[in-house]
Amino acid sequence: MENDQTLRRFVLRARRIAAHSLATEPDVLRGLADFTLAGSLALDGTIELRRRLPDEEIFESLAARLRPVLLGSESIYHEKVLTAIEGTLAKADTKALDISECLLETARLRERWARFTSTNLVDHRYSVGSVKVDGTEPVSQVSDSQLALAWLYGDLVHVDVKGEKKPGTRLPMKERYSAAVPYFSDVALLCADTFELILAISDLGLLDLGSEALEAPVVVGLDELTSTGLAFIAPAGGDEMPAFDIASGALPAGFKQLTVTELLRLNQKNRVQVRLEAADGNLIAEHEGGVTRNRNGTTHAWRALVAGAITYELTFDVEADRLLQPRCTMTFETVSTNEMALEVARFERDASRSAVIRFIVDDREFFTVPASAATQDEARTMDISVEVLSDLVAIEAAAGVQLPLVAASATYLERANLRRMRLLWEGHVVPFVRSPLTTTVARGVVPDVLGVPASSQNFADLQFPSPALLIRHPLMEPGSVREAEANQQPQDLMEMVIPVAEPFVAWAPDIRTVNGDSDLARPSPWGLSHFDTSSLLGDGWSPERGITTRRRQKS
């Protein structure tokens, strides 16, 4: 409704006015609204008059916040707000509610607000004129309203003062500002009183202001704006910014995430290619790095940041313009996200399969370090670490969440479940679990598909989201059935079984559309290394076999 919308908008603005430093203390604001003069009379008959005024820069911001309630074209002009209040009160059931005090307060506010219309520029508290001591250059009386509005529209927000406000420009700016302080302080007090009346009407149940009007931030209140997110860079060019789909990980052509390594590499001289090679010279993998250089006396340091968190530092002394034997050390920086941990894990796995690590700058080899081979157990651990972190990062991207950095070890089953959920988030049909599968159903109902609501899943020391699932096998049928414990509705505990050594399959219907059992026939493999799926999916079953979608006809 229009009245409700007007009052909600006014409440937002009134809260912003009340949050101003000059309005947070009502006594301070009332003191500014009271026009007072202090004077001292000298023995020679001259008098000195003093008016205490707030800092103009600070008061300007208060006056600017008040302007919408004084401007007739604004939706929260005070006349429109009062009309909306009266319209809201007119709908009240006066037999059930006593709104007499609200009506009286509305009338009082309307009388007070009438002094601040653009056509009522008579004396608010005083008027002033001037003339030189010799009787020349007289200025006729100008009301404090004209002075205040001449300050607002001539000195603050505009330049050309027109109409009834024009006479206010005949006096110096200090007179205009002196009149503006009590004038606009009175407006701020009126806004506060109008706000209190609106709250009282809301308490009577005649108005639903909603949480937005009452709770939304109305001031910034910060000396620094800090935003946390991701930054992406690309070569300059093109007229328009391309569309981003960060959740899916599909960046526009040429774009890459800005990392510390990429920041260093913005300078061509800092770019380094890190080549991981086998003993026969074959390339195992290649990573990009960024370089920093230091010099301390005769000692030089050359550092390459690789995988976002691994620093190779080459230090060497210079003696008579000759480089002495360099020393190489490797250190790990703090890893704060699963994505950073994944990049480090991939580099470590690649390095463990290599014989040497070569650092190439400007297409020339700068230095080489030997790589350390991993034991069989270490290699297995690295493979699993890469897979786990890859799954977590993929779920973060698909679900639009930031998961804590995983720190603890996971169980066999947790690994399998994490991979299942990743594939489901990515829109795959996946082999889910072997038969039998127990479910709770309404009494006498045999389901042809089982539903699982969205939830949180445990993995090691963290939780991650799972989408809503549907689970099915074309040949599933009820095995044992028994009554469930007493509930509001009669229910059965039913074991769904599959008469062949195949698993149930699952998909996320909000992500993947399945049009029939033929879409279930070839579920995506889990693809986990160092993992035997037979205990979870059935002995001898593999994704290549698929699942049976039709029963064989009996001969």
N, C-alpha and C positions, 0 to 999 in steps of 0.2 A: 504494500500500500504506500501511496505517496507520502502521507503524513509520517508513517513509521520511518521511511527512508530519510526524510528530512531530519527527523529527530536523531536518528543514528549518526548521520553525518555531523550534526551539530555536537553530539556527545564526543565524537572523535576530536573535533576541533577544540571543544571546551577542555578536554583532558590535556591537549597540547598546550593550551594557554596556561592551565593550572600548573603544568610542569616547568614553566619558565622560572628562572631564578628570582625574579622580582615578584612572582605571584605565589611561590610555595608557602610563604608566611603571610597569612591574611592581614596581620597587623601592619606589616611593612607596606603592603599594597594600599591599605586604608590610609596610611600616613602619606603616601604619594598622592592619593586622591584628594586629600585635604589641602586646600590652597592656604598656605600660611606665609606670613612675612615677618621677619625679624628686623628690628631697626634700632639705630642709635642716634640720638639727637646731640649735636655738638653745641657748645656754648655760644657759637656765632649764629645759631639758628639753622644751620644746614643739617639735613637728616640723611642717613645712609640706610637703605633698605636692602635686605639680603633674603634670597630665596634658595633653599637647598634643593639641588637637582641631582638625579642619578646620572651616571655616565651615559652620554648620548648613544654610544655604540651599543651598549647593553639594552637601553630602552628602545632603540630602533627595532630590535628583534621582537620585543613584546608587541609593539605597535603593528608590525608586519603580520604577526599571528592573529591580530584582531581584525585586520582589514576585511576578511570575507563576511563578517557579521554586519559591516557598515556599508557594504556595496550592494545596491539593489539588484544587480544582475546575478549575484551569487545565490546558490541554492540554499545557503544557510543565513541569508540576510535576516536580521532579527525579526522583521515583520512577518516573514514566511515561517519562522520558527514558532512565533507566538500563535499564528493561525493554525499551524499543525497541532500545537498543544490544545487549543480550543476545540479543534476537530476531534481529537482523541477523547477529550473529556465529554464531548457531546454524545458519544456512544455509550457512556457508562449507564449502568442500571442503577439509578439513584435510590431505588428501594432497597437494594442490596449493599450499596456503597455510599459512604459519606464523602463527597468530593467538594464540600463547601469551602474548605480551607484551600484546596487547590485552585478553585475558581477565584477566590479572593486574591491569592498570590499571583495568579495570571493577570488579573486586573491591575494589581500594583506594578507588576513588571511592565505591562503595556504602557502605563503612565510614565514610568522611569525611562523606558526605551524611546518614548516619543521625543525626548530632549536630544536624541542623537540621529535624527533624520537629516538628510541633506538639504531639506527645505526649512529646517528650524535652526538657524545659525544665530539665534539671539544669545544674550549673555548666559553662559553656563554657570559661572560664578562671578565674573567681573568683566569689565571692558576697560580699555586703555587707549589713551591718545597721547600726543606729544607736541611740543612746541619749543623752539629755541628760546633761551633766556631773553633774547632781544625781541621776542614776539614774532619772529619770522618762521617760515616753513611749518605751519601748523598741520598736524595730522588729526583728522576727526576721529571720534571714538570708534574703536574696532572691538568686536566681542571676542572673548577668549575662544569661542567655537570657531570663528573665522581664522583666528591665529593658529589654532591647533590643526585645522584641516589644511591651512596653507602650508604648515610645516610638513604634514603627511604627503600632500600631493605636489608640493613644490620643492621641498628640501630632501625628502626621503625617496619616494617611489616614482615621481614624475618631475617635470621641469616647469611646464606651462600651467599656471593656475588660472582657472576660469570661473565665471559666474560669481555667486555670492561669496566664494572663498577668496576672491581676488583682493579685497581690502586688507586681508591679512598680510599681504606682501609689502604693505607700506611701512611696516615697522621692522626693525632688525630681526635677524634669525634667532637671536637669543630670546627675544620676546615671544617669537612663535614657539620655540621649544619649551619655554617656561609655561606657556598655556597648554601645550600638548601633554605634559606630564600628568596633571590632575585629570584632564579630559579623558585620555585613553586609559588611565588607571581606573576611572569610574566605569568605563566600558568593560574592563577585565573583571571588575567586581560584579557587574550585571551578568556577564557570562557565567560566572561561578554560581550566582543565585538562580539563574535559569536552569543550569545543569542540575542543581539540587532539586528543583521542582520536577524536572523530567524523571529523576531517580525516584521521587516520591510517587509519581504516576505509575512508573514501572512496578514499584512495590505493591501497588493496589491491583496489579494484574491487568491493567488496561493497555500495557505496552510491552512488547517483547523486544528489548534492545539487542539481544544476542551477544555472544561472546566476542565477536569481532569489534563491536563498538566499545565494549567495556574492557577488553583485555589486549587488543592489538597494540603493539608498540607505537607510541606517538612522538617520541624523540629518539635521537640517536645516542646522545650522551657519551660519546667516545671521542678521544683525541687521536685515535688511530683506527682505521678500518682494516680488519684482518679477515681474509677469506682463504679457506682451505679447499683445494681441489686439484685438478690435473691441468697441465698446460700442454699444448701441442704446437709444433712448429712445422713450417713448410717453406720452400723457396717462394720469394715474393713473386706476385703475378696474378692475373685474373681480376675481374671486376667485382665479383661477389664471393662472399665466404660460402664454401660448400656446406651441405647439410652433414651433421655429425650423428652417428649412431654408436656412441661410446659403449653402451651396454653390450652390444653384439661384438665389440672389438673390431668392427669394420670401419677403418678410418679412410677418409678420402685419399685419393692417389697423391703421393708426395708428402703426406703428413706423418709425423711420428711424435711420440710423447717426449716432452722436454724432461730429461733427467740430468743429474750432475754431469754424467759422461757427455751427453749431448750438448750441455751448456759449454763445457770445455772445448768440444769439437767445433763450435761455431767459428772459432778461429782456426783457419786452415793449418797454421803452424802447430796446433795442439792435437792434430789428428794422428792416431796410431792404429794400425791394424795388427791384431794379435792372432797369429797363425799357430794352430796346434797340429803338429805333424807326427806321423808314425816314424819308426826307425828307418823305413825305406823311402821317406820323403813324401809319402802320400798325405794329403790333407785330411785331418780328422774333423776339424771345425775351424771356423773363423769368427772372431769377436771384435767389436769395435771398442776402442778406448780413447780416453782423453788424457792429455799430458800437462803437467805443471813442472816448472823448473825453479830451483832455488840456487843461490850462491851465498856462501858464508866464508869470506876470506878466500883461502885457496881451495876450499872444498865445494864441489858442485853436487847437486842432487837433481836427479831426473826421475819424476814419478809418473806412472801410468795408472789411471783408475780404470779398472776393467770390471764388467758385470755389475757396475753400480756400487760395489762395496768391497772390492779387492784392490789393494794398492801394491804395485811392484815398484820398489824404490831402488834406483841405481845411484850409488854415491861413489865419487872418485876424486882424488886430489890432483891438483895441477902443480907441476914443478918445472920451472923453466919452459913454460908453454908445452909441456909434455904431460899427457894423461897417464896417471899411474894406474895400477891394477884396480878395476872397479869392484865394488861389493854390492850384492843384490839381496834385498830382504823383501818379504811379503807380509802384509798386515791386512787384517779384516776390519772394515768399518762397521758401525752399528747398522743392523738390518731391522727395519721397522714394519715392513709389510710382507705379505706372502708373495707378492709379485717380485719384490727385491730378492727374497729368499730363493725363489724359483730361478732367477737369473744367475745367482751365485751357485746354486746346486747344479745347474746345467754346465756352467763353466768348469766346476770341479770334476764333474763326470767326464767331460770332454778331455780335461787335462790328464785324468787318470788313465785314459786310453792312449795317450800320446807319449812320445819319447822326448820331444823338445817343444819349447814355446818360443816363437820368434816374434819380435816387436819390429814392425815395419813402419818407417816414417818417410814420407815423400818417395815411396816406392823403393826405398833402400833399407836393408836390414840394419837396425841400430844396435841391438844386442840380442843374445839368445841365452835362455836358461834351460837346464834339463827339467823334464817333468818326472814326477814320481809315480811309478806304477802302483795300482791298487791291488790288494789281495782279493781273492774270490769273494770273501765275506764283505769286504769294503765295497767292492763293485756292486754287489747285490744291494747293500744299504743305500748306495748312491742312486741306483735305478729306482728303488722304491721311493726315496725322497723326492726325486724329480716328478714321479707320477703323482704322488700325494699333493705336492704343491701345485702341479699343473691342474689337478682336479679342483682344488680350492680356488685358484685364480679364475678358472672357467666358471665356477658357481658364482663367485663374486660378480663377474661380468654379466652373467645371464640373469641373476636375481637382483642386480643393482644394489648390492650390499658391500660393506667393508668388514671382513671377518678379522678377528684377532690373529696375531701371528701364532701359528701352531708351534708348541714347544715340547709336548709330550709324545711318546711313542703310541702308535695305534695298534689295535688288535687286527687279526686276520679278517674277522667279520666286518670291522669298521672300515678297513680298506675296500672291501667288496661293496659295502653300502655306499661309500663316498663315490666310487666310480659309477655305480648304478644311478645315483642321483644326479651326477654331472651329466650323464647321457640323457636322462629324462629332461633336465633343464634345457639341453640343447636340441630337444625335439626328436629323440630316437625312440623306437620301440625296442625294449631291452628284455633279455631273459631275466626273470625276477627271482624265482625260488622254485625248488622242486616240490613235488606232491608229498603229503597232503597239505592243504591250506585251510585252517580253521577260521570260520567267520560267524558272526551273529546276524541272523535274519529274522524277519517277521514270521510268526508261526505259520507253517504250511507253504512258505514261499521258497522256490528254488531259483536262485539268481543265475543269470547268464553272464554277469560281469560283477566284479567286486570293486567297491569304491573306497578310497582312503583319502581323508581330507588333508589339506596342507598342514604342515606341522614343522617342528624343529627336530633335527636329528643330532645325535651325539657323535663326535669324532675326537678321540684323544681328550684334550682338555678344553675343547670348545664346542659350540653348537652352531649348526648351519641350517638354513631353511630348505625344506623340500616342498615341491609343488603338489597340488592335488593329483591323485593317481587313479587310474582304472587298471584292474588286473583281470586277465582272462586267459583261458585256453579253449579252443573250439570243442575239445572232447571232454571238458570237465563235467563232472556229475557228482551228486551227493553220495558220500560214503555213510559214515555213522552220523546219526542225528539224535540229539538229546535236548531236553528242555533246558533253557537257560534259567538262571535264578530269577525269582519273582521280580517283575518290573512293572511299570505302568502299562506296558503293552506286552502280550504274550510273545515270547521270542524263543528261537531254537539256536543251539550251538551246532553248526553243521560243518563237517569236514568235506571239503571239495577235493576230489581225487581225479587223477589223470591216468587212464589205463595204459599208458606207454611211458617209457623212460625219457620223458621230456619235461621241461620246466614250464611253469606259468610265465606269461609275458606281461609287461606293464608299459603304459605310456601316460603322458600328462595331457589330458584333453584340452586344457587351455593353451597348450603350446603345439601339440601335434594332433592332426585330424586323422582318424582311422575310419575308412569307409566300408570296411568289411574284413572278414577273417583272412582274406588274401593279403591284406596289409600287415598281418601279424606273422606271416609264414617265415620270414627271414629276419629275425631280430638282430640288432647290432651286437657284435661281440664286446665283452668287457675290455679285452685287450690289455690285461694286467700281466706284467712280467713276474717271474718267480711266484706264480700263483696257480694252484690246482683248483679248478672250479667244480670238480666232480661231486664233492660233498654238498655243494649248494645247488647245483643244476642237474645232477644226475650222472651216474657212471656212463662213460662212453659218449655222452651227448656233446655236440659241438655246434656252433652257429651255422656251420656249413650244412649240417643235416637239416637245420630248420625245425619247424614243428608241423605236426599233422593237422590239416584243416578240415578233413572229411573222414568220416568213419568208413572202413572197408565194408563192402556189401557181403553178407554171408551167402555162400553158394549152396 
